[in-house]
Amino acid sequence: MSGSSSSSSSNTRTISAVAAGMSPAVVLFTSLRSYPTNAGEIEGAKRVLEGVLGAVADAVHQVAKRLASLKAPGTPAGAGREVLLSWLARVAAANEVRCRGGEYSALKYLEGAPDGFMLNLTAAILRLTKPFVSGYISQSNKFMDLFSKHLVPTHYMTHGHRLGSATAEATLSGERGVFGAAASAGGGSSSNNHIPPRPAAPLAAGSAGSSSSNGTSSSDDVLMAADPAAAAASASFIAEVFFIAQRYLRVGLLPAVNRFTKLYQQLWDHYSHSATQAAAAAGEGPPRLALPVELRLLADCSLSQLLQPDMVADATQFVVLEILWLADLVTSSKQLMQQAGSNSRSTAGSMLACIPESVLGDAAAWLTFVIKQGQAEQLAAVPIGILMQSLVVLLDNPDQVRSLLVVAKLVQLLLVMLAPQVNLELRTQGSALGRSNLTPGEMALVTSVLSTPATQQQLVPALMRVYGQADFVVGLDVDRDQYDKFSMRHQIDEILMELWRDERCRTCVRQQAAAAASVHSAVGLAAASAGTPGLFASFVSAVLNDLMYLFKDSLERLADIRQIEDSKANKEAWAALSPEARKDKETFYEGQRRTAAGFMSYALTTLELLVALTGDKDIARTFMVQPLLGRTAYAVLHFMELLVGPRCQDLAVQNPQHYHFDQHTLLLSIVKIAGQLSREVEFAQALAEEPDFDENIMQTAVSLLNAQHAYGPADMLSAVLTSVAKTPVHQSKKQRRGLAGFRGVGAADAIAAEHTKAAAGVNKAAETSSPMQNFAMSADGSSNGTAAAVAAGYGSSSDGSSPAGTKLLAGVE
């Protein structure tokens, strides 16, 4: 009796909740007796919800299959297929507003059908693609001609009435829209037979509707072509379903992913900020945060549908097929260009000019989301070797895949494939959404990725090229797109560190370094044969430039933070400000805190990479070649001055660990780089030649390290100082400083005589030194002569500085 009463009471509560507007998923979880503490009950509820969603998608899929093969008396052949495809195209077109906000503004545009409806429909469409997708991935002979026979890129042009605004998007080759690419490839003429004209939507006989200028019908009730059989003959059902599925990823799946990700992050940021402020007001330290019930409920309800097992498996295999298809097109285009010559470049490249850049961007974004959510096992059925080869091809052809927004998504995907636990805390938050160690699926994925030839031989040079290409972005929509060059370069640094830990991949890094050294020396030509000359030096130069900018910018922002914290500490002066002024200062304060923490974190990762590279004796030799030698010497001295000078000493901000600012750790990294490079005599000489070299700064750093009981690094830096002191340039500078103190009769003659003697000593040293020591390069890499010329340059300057060193410094700055 009591059980019946309890069941009746529970049903009453459920009905009341639904009547109050709560979603059935929310009701399901909140009706659990001990939500959210009972993990077993939660998993059981998820299985129930996933089962219901799977049944809905399966029912829609069965209806679609029957309609596509309909052969009813009195209807034209292919009528059912035409009605199905036209209806799907209309629904997609009506919901293009869902992706208007992109990633950045995903919560600002909530028009269109609900996420639940679009996800169920997307899951059903993906099931239609499953036979040919899984057939190709499993290398079935039946589908080996899938790309050449069915997935022809010109479908975007011949079937624009199916694909809506996809034909207006920027293309992978950088064109503004598919038909803009057609005009460009055809030179504005209709004589180009490779690019077909844009078709009008086929209308049913007797319809009052007409074709609009964008290729869609103006009559909403027309769902069938005048000749369905002819429409079916224009493209296979496989092709139609493949390209429509792309649109549903764009307007259905990815907007739902972006909304969930953005909403979860915003709610977490608000909760953590409020908790931190409350703790600070109570005089307590940063609190240890637990996941609030509301956020747990959001994750359980949303991920039950976004990660519904059947849909996530179908979507994952589908986007992998897209990546393989695009890489095949890039390879084919390159082969056409090589065979036909440069005159046919536009014709060969037109294959990618047809394809919206969102196709590749969405594929990478979905795989990244799946792996971050702990679903790496979804890639178990995918040929990782072929996938990695395809990703490298797409990454390493910037002339064909030109959008850095897309490239940034590829880099992020590679990072989570190699290091699924990177930034783990962002997806666990109190152990509610993940684990603190690698799952078997994640370990298998990392092992598979590192074992592929593409990873071991091609990924490193591809990433180095991308690093240097990240400066300029054309067509960036700041209201929609999330792109930051420092963030992408930071991710490349993290990937390279993961690769560096694998000896097979480390060999590739050494080959690139050897190729850079071989440009200036005959030594190591055999080792350099597998590398690209100049690539490593350009990469390291970009790394050094970024490092100096990030560190300097972080220190300036920390100074701003210190000023505002001092202002807030003066409670009377702070209270005297107007509310608007306080709000502006608080907004500025929070912005500076976020950026300073991010930039300093990036700088630490970059330093870690430089420590690893300079610690390898073979790679360290590459740093002894100009102009990299001068830039590295300048960077070491610049950082040393910033770290031990008054700038860092005065940055006593509150909670410095929030900004990853640790003067001791930073100084240890710089000293280690200097010590490792000082094994080569050229580096000590480069330090001595730098106009900014200050022995007192170095001695201050030694004293500071000794005071912190870091005796090993202190000895290492002392050894660097000793090496610098032995260089002819340093001795010459020291003699000139001593002579500059003389005054009286004959002082000028004495100075001139001593200076001539010092210059002669340097010339003699230069005659016996190695060719590498004799190089003094300008910022553009041209030779400025031997060490004798450098010594003469020092002699001609009243302050003892080197014109060559000044040019190099100016080039770095």
C-alpha positions in Angstrom: 0.0 0.0 0.0 2.8 2.4 1.0 4.6 1.5 -2.2 1.6 2.4 -4.3 1.2 5.6 -2.4 4.9 6.5 -3.0 4.6 5.8 -6.7 1.5 7.9 -7.0 3.2 10.7 -5.2 6.2 10.5 -7.5 4.0 10.5 -10.6 2.2 13.6 -9.3 5.5 15.4 -8.8 6.6 14.5 -12.3 3.3 15.7 -13.8 3.5 19.0 -11.8 7.2 19.5 -13.0 6.3 19.0 -16.6 3.3 21.3 -16.3 5.6 23.9 -14.8 7.8 23.8 -17.9 10.7 21.6 -16.8 12.1 19.4 -19.6 11.5 15.6 -19.2 15.3 15.1 -18.9 15.5 17.5 -16.0 12.5 15.8 -14.4 14.2 12.4 -14.9 17.4 13.4 -13.0 15.8 15.5 -10.3 13.3 12.8 -9.5 16.2 10.5 -8.4 16.3 10.2 -4.6 19.8 11.2 -4.0 20.8 13.3 -7.0 23.6 14.1 -7.7 25.5 12.0 -5.1 24.4 8.5 -6.3 26.5 7.8 -9.4 24.8 4.4 -10.0 21.4 6.0 -10.2 22.7 8.8 -12.5 24.2 6.3 -14.9 21.0 4.3 -15.0 19.0 7.4 -15.8 21.5 8.3 -18.6 21.0 4.9 -20.1 17.3 5.3 -20.1 17.5 8.7 -21.7 20.0 7.5 -24.3 17.8 4.5 -25.1 14.7 6.7 -25.7 16.7 9.1 -27.9 18.2 6.2 -29.9 14.7 4.8 -30.5 13.5 8.2 -31.8 16.4 8.5 -34.2 15.9 4.9 -35.4 12.2 5.5 -36.1 12.9 8.7 -38.1 15.6 6.8 -40.0 13.2 3.9 -40.9 10.6 6.4 -42.2 13.3 8.2 -44.3 14.5 4.9 -45.8 10.9 3.9 -46.8 10.2 7.3 -48.2 13.4 7.3 -50.2 12.5 4.0 -51.8 8.8 4.7 -52.3 7.3 3.2 -55.4 3.6 4.0 -55.0 1.2 3.6 -57.9 0.4 6.9 -59.6 3.6 8.6 -58.4 6.6 9.4 -60.6 9.8 7.3 -60.2 12.0 8.9 -57.5 9.2 11.0 -56.1 9.7 9.8 -52.6 13.4 10.4 -52.6 12.9 13.9 -54.1 10.3 14.8 -51.4 12.6 13.5 -48.6 15.7 15.4 -49.8 13.8 18.6 -50.5 12.2 18.6 -47.1 15.5 18.0 -45.4 17.0 20.9 -47.4 14.2 23.2 -46.4 14.5 22.4 -42.7 18.3 23.0 -42.9 17.7 26.3 -44.6 15.1 27.4 -42.1 17.6 26.7 -39.3 20.7 28.4 -40.6 20.1 31.1 -38.0 21.2 28.6 -35.4 24.8 28.9 -36.5 24.8 32.7 -36.9 26.6 33.3 -33.6 29.4 30.8 -34.3 31.5 29.7 -31.3 32.1 33.0 -29.7 28.4 34.2 -29.6 26.7 30.9 -29.5 24.3 32.1 -26.7 23.3 35.3 -28.4 21.4 33.7 -31.2 18.8 31.2 -30.1 16.5 31.3 -33.0 15.4 28.3 -35.0 14.3 24.8 -33.9 15.2 23.5 -30.5 18.5 21.6 -30.0 16.6 18.4 -29.2 14.7 18.4 -32.5 17.8 19.2 -34.6 19.9 16.6 -32.8 17.3 13.8 -33.4 17.0 14.7 -37.0 20.8 14.9 -37.4 21.2 11.5 -35.8 18.7 10.0 -38.3 20.5 11.5 -41.3 23.8 10.2 -40.1 22.3 6.7 -40.0 21.5 7.1 -43.7 25.2 7.7 -44.3 26.4 4.8 -42.2 26.5 2.1 -44.9 28.9 3.9 -47.2 30.9 5.6 -44.4 31.6 2.4 -42.5 32.1 0.6 -45.8 34.9 3.0 -46.9 36.6 3.2 -43.5 36.6 -0.6 -43.3 38.1 -0.6 -46.8 35.3 -2.6 -48.4 35.8 -3.1 -52.1 32.3 -2.0 -52.8 33.1 1.6 -51.8 36.6 2.1 -53.0 35.4 4.4 -55.7 33.3 6.5 -53.3 35.4 9.7 -53.7 35.7 9.6 -57.4 32.2 8.4 -58.3 30.0 10.0 -55.7 31.7 12.7 -53.6 32.5 15.2 -56.4 33.1 18.8 -55.1 31.1 20.4 -57.9 28.0 19.1 -56.2 28.1 22.4 -54.2 27.5 24.2 -57.5 25.1 21.8 -59.3 22.9 21.4 -56.2 23.0 24.8 -54.6 19.2 24.5 -54.1 19.9 21.7 -51.6 22.7 23.3 -49.6 21.4 26.8 -48.9 24.0 29.3 -47.5 26.8 26.7 -47.7 27.4 28.0 -51.2 27.9 31.6 -49.8 30.5 30.7 -47.1 34.2 31.3 -47.5 35.8 28.3 -49.1 38.9 26.3 -48.1 40.9 27.9 -50.8 40.1 31.4 -49.5 37.4 32.4 -52.0 34.4 34.3 -50.8 31.7 31.8 -51.6 31.4 28.9 -54.0 30.2 30.9 -56.9 32.7 33.7 -56.3 35.3 30.9 -56.7 33.6 29.8 -59.9 33.9 33.4 -61.3 37.5 33.6 -60.2 38.4 30.3 -61.7 36.7 31.2 -64.9 38.1 34.7 -65.1 34.6 36.1 -65.1 33.7 34.2 -68.3 31.3 31.4 -68.9 33.8 29.6 -71.2 35.4 27.7 -68.3 33.9 24.2 -68.7 35.3 23.0 -65.4 33.0 25.2 -63.4 29.3 24.6 -64.2 26.8 27.4 -63.9 24.8 27.8 -60.8 21.4 26.0 -61.2 18.0 27.1 -60.3 15.9 25.0 -57.9 13.8 22.5 -60.0 10.1 23.2 -59.5 7.2 20.9 -59.8 5.0 21.2 -62.9 2.2 23.7 -62.5 3.7 25.4 -59.5 3.2 29.0 -59.0 6.5 29.3 -57.3 9.6 30.7 -59.0 13.3 30.4 -58.6 14.9 33.1 -56.5 18.3 34.6 -57.3 20.0 32.5 -54.6 18.8 29.3 -56.2 16.0 28.4 -53.9 12.3 28.2 -54.6 10.1 31.0 -53.5 7.2 28.6 -53.0 7.4 26.9 -49.6 5.0 24.1 -50.5 7.1 22.8 -53.5 9.0 19.6 -52.4 9.3 17.8 -55.7 11.0 18.4 -58.9 9.1 18.5 -62.2 10.9 15.4 -63.2 12.0 13.4 -60.1 13.7 10.7 -62.2 15.9 13.3 -63.9 16.7 14.9 -60.6 17.7 11.5 -59.2 19.9 10.9 -62.2 21.8 14.2 -61.6 23.4 12.9 -58.4 23.4 9.6 -56.5 21.6 9.1 -53.3 24.9 8.6 -51.6 26.1 12.0 -52.8 22.9 13.8 -51.8 22.9 12.3 -48.3 26.6 13.0 -47.8 26.3 16.7 -48.6 23.0 17.2 -46.7 24.6 15.5 -43.7 27.4 18.1 -43.8 24.7 20.8 -43.5 23.1 19.2 -40.5 26.4 19.0 -38.7 26.7 22.8 -39.4 23.1 23.9 -38.5 22.2 21.0 -36.1 25.0 19.4 -34.2 27.7 22.0 -33.8 25.4 24.9 -32.6 24.2 22.5 -29.9 27.8 21.7 -28.9 28.8 25.4 -28.9 25.8 26.4 -26.8 26.5 23.7 -24.2 30.2 24.5 -24.0 29.7 28.3 -23.8 26.8 28.0 -21.3 28.7 25.6 -19.1 31.9 27.8 -19.1 30.0 31.0 -18.4 28.1 29.4 -15.5 31.3 27.9 -14.1 33.1 31.2 -14.4 30.3 33.1 -12.6 30.2 30.5 -9.8 33.9 30.4 -9.3 34.3 34.2 -9.4 31.5 34.6 -6.8 33.0 32.0 -4.5 36.5 33.5 -4.8 35.1 37.0 -4.0 33.2 35.7 -1.0 36.3 33.9 0.3 38.4 37.1 -0.2 35.8 39.2 1.7 36.0 36.7 4.5 39.8 37.0 4.6 40.3 33.4 3.3 42.4 32.0 0.6 41.2 30.7 -2.8 38.4 28.2 -2.1 38.4 24.6 -3.2 35.3 24.5 -5.5 32.8 21.7 -5.8 30.6 21.4 -8.9 27.2 23.0 -8.2 24.1 20.9 -8.7 22.9 23.2 -11.5 26.0 22.7 -13.5 25.9 18.9 -12.9 22.3 18.9 -14.1 23.2 20.9 -17.2 26.0 18.4 -18.0 23.9 15.3 -17.4 20.9 16.5 -19.5 23.0 17.9 -22.4 25.6 15.2 -22.7 23.1 12.4 -22.6 21.9 13.6 -26.0 25.1 15.1 -27.4 27.0 11.9 -26.6 24.1 9.4 -27.4 26.2 6.3 -28.2 24.8 5.6 -31.7 24.8 9.3 -32.8 28.3 10.0 -31.5 29.7 6.9 -33.2 28.0 7.8 -36.6 29.0 11.4 -36.4 32.6 10.5 -35.5 33.0 8.1 -38.4 31.3 10.6 -40.8 33.7 13.5 -40.0 36.7 11.2 -40.3 35.5 10.3 -43.8 35.2 14.0 -44.5 38.8 14.5 -43.4 40.1 11.6 -45.6 38.1 13.0 -48.5 39.5 16.5 -48.2 43.1 15.2 -47.9 42.5 13.1 -51.0 41.3 16.3 -52.9 44.4 18.2 -51.7 46.7 15.4 -52.9 44.9 15.2 -56.2 45.1 18.9 -56.7 48.8 18.9 -56.1 49.3 16.1 -58.6 47.3 18.0 -61.2 49.3 21.1 -60.7 52.6 19.1 -61.1 51.4 17.4 -64.2 49.9 20.4 -66.0 52.2 23.1 -64.7 51.6 26.4 -63.1 49.3 27.7 -65.9 46.5 25.3 -64.7 46.8 26.2 -61.0 43.4 27.8 -60.9 41.7 24.8 -62.5 43.4 22.2 -60.3 42.7 24.3 -57.2 39.1 24.7 -58.0 38.2 21.4 -56.3 38.9 23.1 -52.9 37.4 26.4 -54.1 34.0 24.6 -54.1 34.1 23.4 -50.5 33.0 25.7 -47.6 35.7 26.0 -44.9 33.2 25.1 -42.3 33.2 21.5 -43.6 36.8 20.9 -42.2 36.4 23.2 -39.3 33.2 21.4 -38.0 34.9 18.0 -38.5 37.9 19.0 -36.4 35.7 20.7 -33.7 33.5 17.6 -33.3 36.4 15.2 -32.9 38.0 17.6 -30.4 34.7 17.8 -28.4 34.4 14.0 -28.4 37.9 13.3 -27.1 37.7 16.1 -24.5 34.5 14.5 -23.1 36.4 11.2 -22.5 35.1 9.4 -25.6 38.5 8.6 -27.2 37.4 5.0 -27.7 35.1 6.3 -30.5 38.3 6.5 -32.7 39.1 2.8 -32.1 37.3 1.8 -35.3 39.1 4.5 -37.3 42.4 3.9 -39.2 44.6 6.2 -37.1 47.5 6.0 -39.5 45.4 7.2 -42.5 43.7 9.9 -40.3 47.0 11.3 -39.2 48.4 11.3 -42.7 45.3 13.2 -43.8 45.6 15.7 -41.0 49.2 16.4 -41.8 48.4 16.8 -45.5 45.7 19.4 -44.7 48.0 21.2 -42.2 51.0 21.2 -44.5 49.3 22.8 -47.6 48.6 26.4 -46.7 48.3 27.3 -50.3 45.2 25.2 -50.5 43.8 25.3 -47.0 44.3 29.0 -46.3 42.0 29.8 -43.4 43.9 30.1 -40.1 40.6 29.6 -38.3 40.4 26.1 -39.7 44.1 25.5 -39.2 43.8 26.5 -35.5 41.0 23.8 -35.1 43.3 21.2 -36.7 46.0 22.1 -34.2 43.6 21.8 -31.3 42.5 18.4 -32.5 46.1 17.2 -32.8 46.7 18.4 -29.3 43.8 16.5 -27.7 44.7 13.4 -29.7 48.3 13.5 -28.3 47.5 14.7 -24.8 43.8 14.1 -23.9 44.4 15.2 -20.4 45.8 18.6 -21.2 43.8 21.2 -19.2 42.0 18.4 -17.5 40.7 20.6 -14.7 38.6 22.5 -17.3 36.5 19.4 -18.0 36.5 17.7 -14.6 35.9 20.5 -11.9 35.6 18.4 -8.8 35.6 15.0 -10.6 32.1 15.4 -11.9 32.8 15.3 -15.6 35.9 13.2 -16.0 38.9 11.4 -14.5 42.3 12.4 -13.3 44.1 9.7 -15.3 44.1 8.4 -18.8 41.5 5.8 -19.7 42.4 2.7 -21.7 40.8 4.4 -24.8 42.9 7.5 -24.3 46.1 5.6 -23.8 45.4 3.5 -26.9 44.7 6.7 -28.9 48.0 8.4 -27.8 50.0 5.2 -28.6 48.4 4.8 -32.0 49.0 8.4 -32.9 52.7 8.3 -31.9 53.2 5.1 -33.8 52.1 6.4 -37.2 54.8 7.4 -39.8 53.0 10.7 -40.4 53.5 11.7 -36.7 57.1 10.5 -36.6 58.3 12.0 -39.9 55.9 14.8 -41.1 54.1 16.4 -38.2 57.0 18.3 -36.7 57.9 20.3 -39.9 54.2 20.9 -40.6 53.7 22.4 -37.1 56.9 24.5 -37.4 55.5 26.0 -40.7 52.1 26.7 -39.2 53.8 28.4 -36.2 55.4 31.0 -38.5 52.2 31.5 -40.5 50.0 32.5 -37.5 50.6 36.2 -37.7 48.0 37.4 -40.2 44.3 36.5 -40.4 42.1 37.8 -43.2 38.3 38.0 -42.8 38.1 37.3 -39.1 34.6 38.0 -37.6 35.3 38.9 -34.0 31.7 38.5 -33.1 31.6 34.9 -34.3 35.1 33.4 -34.5 37.4 32.4 -31.7 41.0 32.8 -32.8 44.2 33.9 -31.1 47.6 33.4 -32.6 49.3 33.1 -29.2 46.8 30.4 -28.2 47.5 28.4 -31.3 51.2 28.8 -31.0 50.9 27.7 -27.3 49.1 24.6 -28.4 51.8 23.9 -31.0 54.4 24.2 -28.2 52.5 21.7 -26.2 52.2 19.3 -29.1 56.0 19.6 -29.8 56.7 18.8 -26.1 54.6 15.7 -26.3 56.4 14.7 -29.5 59.8 15.5 -27.9 59.1 12.9 -25.2 59.0 10.2 -27.9 62.4 9.3 -29.2 61.1 8.4 -32.7 59.6 11.9 -33.0 62.6 13.6 -31.4 64.8 12.3 -34.3 62.6 14.4 -36.7 63.3 17.5 -34.6 67.0 16.8 -34.8 66.8 16.4 -38.6 65.1 19.8 -39.0 67.8 21.4 -36.8 70.6 19.7 -38.8 69.1 21.0 -42.0 69.2 24.6 -40.5 72.9 24.1 -39.6 73.7 22.7 -43.0 72.8 26.0 -44.6 75.9 27.6 -43.1 78.1 24.5 -42.7 79.1 21.4 -44.5 79.0 19.5 -41.2 75.9 17.4 -40.8 74.7 17.4 -44.4 73.8 13.7 -44.2 71.7 14.2 -41.1 70.1 17.2 -42.7 68.9 15.4 -45.8 65.5 14.6 -44.3 64.9 18.2 -43.1 63.9 21.5 -44.6 66.7 24.1 -44.7 65.9 27.3 -42.8 62.7 25.9 -41.3 64.1 25.3 -37.8 65.8 28.7 -37.6 62.7 30.5 -38.6 60.6 28.6 -36.1 63.0 29.3 -33.2 63.2 33.0 -34.1 59.4 33.2 -34.0 59.4 31.3 -30.6 61.9 33.8 -29.2 59.9 36.8 -30.5 56.7 35.4 -29.0 58.4 34.7 -25.7 59.8 38.2 -25.3 56.4 39.7 -26.2 54.4 37.5 -23.9 56.7 38.0 -20.9 57.0 41.7 -21.3 53.3 42.1 -21.8 52.5 40.0 -18.7 54.8 42.1 -16.5 53.1 45.3 -17.8 49.7 43.9 -17.0 50.9 42.7 -13.5 52.0 46.3 -12.9 48.5 47.5 -13.8 47.0 44.9 -11.5 49.3 46.0 -8.6 48.2 49.7 -9.1 44.5 48.8 -8.9 45.0 46.5 -5.9 46.8 49.4 -4.2 43.9 51.7 -5.1 41.4 49.2 -3.6 43.4 48.9 -0.5 42.8 52.6 0.2 39.2 52.1 1.1 38.4 55.8 1.6 39.7 56.8 -1.8 38.1 53.8 -3.5 34.7 54.6 -1.9 35.0 58.2 -3.1 35.0 57.1 -6.7 31.7 57.1 -8.6 30.0 53.7 -9.2 30.8 54.0 -12.9 34.5 54.6 -12.3 34.7 51.6 -9.9 32.9 49.4 -12.4 35.3 50.5 -15.2 38.3 49.8 -13.0 36.9 46.4 -11.9 36.3 45.4 -15.5 39.8 46.5 -16.5 41.2 44.7 -13.5 39.5 41.4 -14.4 40.5 41.7 -18.0 44.2 42.3 -17.1 44.0 39.3 -14.7 42.7 36.9 -17.3 45.2 38.0 -20.0 48.2 38.2 -17.7 47.5 34.7 -16.4 47.1 33.3 -20.0 50.2 35.0 -21.4 52.4 34.0 -18.5 51.1 30.4 -18.9 52.0 30.5 -22.6 55.5 31.9 -21.8 56.2 29.1 -19.3 55.3 26.4 -21.9 57.5 28.2 -24.5 60.4 28.3 -22.0 60.0 24.6 -21.3 60.3 23.9 -25.0 63.4 26.0 -25.4 65.0 24.3 -22.3 64.4 20.9 -24.0 65.8 22.0 -27.4 68.9 23.6 -26.0 69.5 20.6 -23.8 70.2 18.4 -26.8 73.8 18.8 -27.9 73.0 18.2 -31.6 70.2 20.8 -31.7 72.2 23.3 -29.5 74.8 23.5 -32.4 72.0 25.0 -34.6 71.7 27.9 -32.2 75.3 28.9 -32.9 74.4 30.0 -36.5 73.5 33.6 -37.2 71.1 35.3 -37.0 69.7 32.8 -34.5 72.8 33.1 -32.3 72.5 36.9 -31.8 68.7 36.7 -31.2 69.1 34.0 -28.6 71.9 35.9 -26.8 69.8 39.0 -26.7 66.7 37.1 -25.4 68.7 35.5 -22.6 70.1 38.9 -21.5 66.8 40.6 -21.9 65.0 38.1 -19.7 67.7 38.1 -17.1 67.5 41.9 -16.8 63.7 41.7 -16.4 63.8 38.9 -13.8 66.4 40.3 -11.5 65.8 44.0 -12.1 63.5 46.3 -10.2 60.6 45.6 -12.5 60.0 42.1 -11.1 61.0 43.0 -7.5 58.2 45.5 -7.3 55.5 43.2 -8.7 54.1 42.2 -5.3 50.6 41.4 -6.5 48.0 39.5 -4.5 47.8 35.8 -5.2 50.7 35.6 -7.6 50.1 31.9 -8.3 47.0 32.8 -10.1 49.1 34.4 -12.8 51.6 31.5 -12.9 54.2 34.1 -12.0 57.1 32.5 -10.2 60.3 34.5 -10.5 62.5 31.7 -9.2 61.1 29.1 -11.7 61.5 31.6 -14.6 65.0 32.4 -13.6 66.0 28.8 -13.4 64.7 28.2 -16.9 66.7 31.1 -18.3 69.8 30.1 -16.5 69.5 26.5 -17.8 69.1 27.7 -21.4 72.2 30.0 -21.0 74.2 27.2 -19.4 73.3 24.6 -22.0 74.2 26.9 -24.9 77.4 28.1 -23.2 78.9 24.6 -23.9 79.6 26.2 -27.3 82.2 29.0 -27.3 80.3 30.9 -29.9 77.5 31.6 -27.4 79.8 33.1 -24.8 81.2 35.4 -27.5 77.7 36.4 -28.7 76.8 37.4 -25.1 79.9 39.5 -24.8 79.2 41.2 -28.2 75.7 42.2 -27.1 75.5 45.9 -26.2 73.0 45.1 -23.4 75.4 42.7 -21.7 75.8 43.8 -18.0 78.0 41.7 -15.8 76.4 43.3 -12.7 73.0 41.9 -13.7 74.4 38.4 -14.1 76.2 38.7 -10.7 72.9 39.8 -9.1 71.2 36.7 -10.6 74.0 34.5 -9.1 73.6 36.1 -5.7 69.8 35.6 -5.9 70.1 31.9 -6.8 72.5 31.4 -3.9 70.2 33.1 -1.5 67.4 30.7 -2.7 69.8 27.7 -2.1 69.8 26.9 -5.9 73.5 26.3 -5.8 73.7 24.2 -9.0 72.1 26.8 -11.2 74.2 29.5 -9.5 77.3 27.6 -10.4 76.1 27.2 -13.9 75.6 30.9 -14.4 78.9 31.6 -12.8 80.5 29.3 -15.4 78.7 31.3 -18.1 80.2 34.5 -16.7 83.7 32.9 -16.7 83.3 31.9 -20.3 82.2 35.4 -21.3 85.2 36.9 -19.4 87.6 34.8 -21.4 86.3 36.1 -24.8 88.5 38.6 -26.6 85.6 40.9 -27.1 84.9 41.1 -23.4 88.6 41.6 -22.5 88.8 44.4 -25.1 85.7 46.1 -23.6 87.2 45.8 -20.1 90.4 47.4 -21.3 88.6 50.3 -23.0 86.6 50.9 -19.8 89.8 51.1 -17.8 91.5 53.4 -20.2 88.5 55.7 -20.4 89.2 56.6 -16.8 92.6 58.2 -17.6 92.8 61.9 -17.8 95.7 64.3 -18.3 98.6 65.0 -20.8 99.0 62.3 -23.3 95.8 60.5 -22.3 94.4 60.4 -25.8 97.7 59.0 -27.2 97.7 56.3 -24.5 94.1 55.4 -25.2 94.8 55.1 -29.0 97.9 53.0 -28.4 96.1 50.6 -26.0 93.1 50.4 -28.3 95.3 49.5 -31.3 97.0 46.8 -29.2 93.6 45.4 -28.1 92.4 45.3 -31.7 95.5 43.5 -32.8 95.0 40.9 -30.1 91.5 40.3 -31.3 92.6 40.0 -34.9 95.2 37.4 -33.8 92.5 35.5 -31.9 90.3 35.6 -34.9 93.0 34.0 -37.1 93.1 30.9 -35.0 89.4 30.6 -34.2 86.9 28.4 -36.0 85.0 29.7 -39.1 81.8 29.8 -36.9 83.5 32.1 -34.4 84.4 34.5 -37.2 80.8 35.1 -38.3 79.1 38.3 -37.3 75.8 38.5 -39.0 73.3 41.4 -39.4 69.6 41.0 -38.7 68.9 40.0 -42.3 71.4 37.2 -42.2 74.2 38.9 -44.3 77.8 38.7 -43.2 79.4 41.6 -41.6 82.9 40.2 -41.8 85.2 38.5 -39.3 85.8 39.1 -35.6 88.5 41.6 -36.6 85.8 43.8 -38.3 83.7 43.4 -35.2 86.6 44.6 -33.0 87.2 47.5 -35.3 83.5 48.4 -35.0 83.7 48.4 -31.3 86.8 50.7 -31.5 85.0 53.2 -33.7 82.2 53.7 -31.2 82.6 56.2 -28.3 80.6 54.0 -25.9 82.2 50.8 -27.0 79.1 49.3 -28.6 79.2 47.2 -31.8 77.4 48.5 -34.9 76.8 44.9 -36.0 75.3 44.1 -32.6 73.2 47.2 -32.7 71.8 46.2 -36.1 71.0 42.7 -34.8 69.3 44.2 -31.7 67.3 46.5 -33.8 66.2 43.6 -36.0 65.0 41.7 -33.0 63.1 44.6 -31.5 
